[in-house]
């Protein structure tokens, strides 16, 4: 019987569908969401702390845009936050904050990443400029009691004290960032490695 069924299928009966870019993106997103849910449920239903489920957190993006709104979710460019401080209040280990070109007030960060899942602030280009202090200290970017943080690609200018201040924090990486015309320091560190 199987041979008859197999032979009954002609080549013209086999239809191969080619996925376009939108469908491929949709399927990729569905797979990622499935892995995130699986990782969450696995972690939630056991007492173990699985490092490989933490790796899925790396896929968490937060967007900042001059056209954003802090009432948004921040999870896409269309739903971006407006301020860096909003993201600093919410970030978790493994989050990457993507900042669109514009001028911004700085931020005060007191949340930590991990060695496997640092918190990353990534400027779109050198046209991401912090030209106003954060709301807590007289600095552009203040990292305090927070570990495993990456700051990349900013221009921090005209701050009353430091462009970037990192204190009581470990494993802080600042790269491709320019701090200029700040009153006291470009980058200040205290009890930080």
Secondary structure, DSSP 4 states (H G I P E B T S, - for coil): -HHHHHHH--GGG---PPP-HHHHHHHHHHHHHHHHHHHHHHHHTSSS--HHHHHGGGG-EEEE-TT--TTS--SSSTT-BS-HHHHHHH--TT-EEEE-SEEEE-EEE-----SSS-EEEEESSTTEEEEE--SSSSSSEEEES--SEEEES-EEES-SSEEEEEES--SEEEES-EEES-SSEEEEEES--
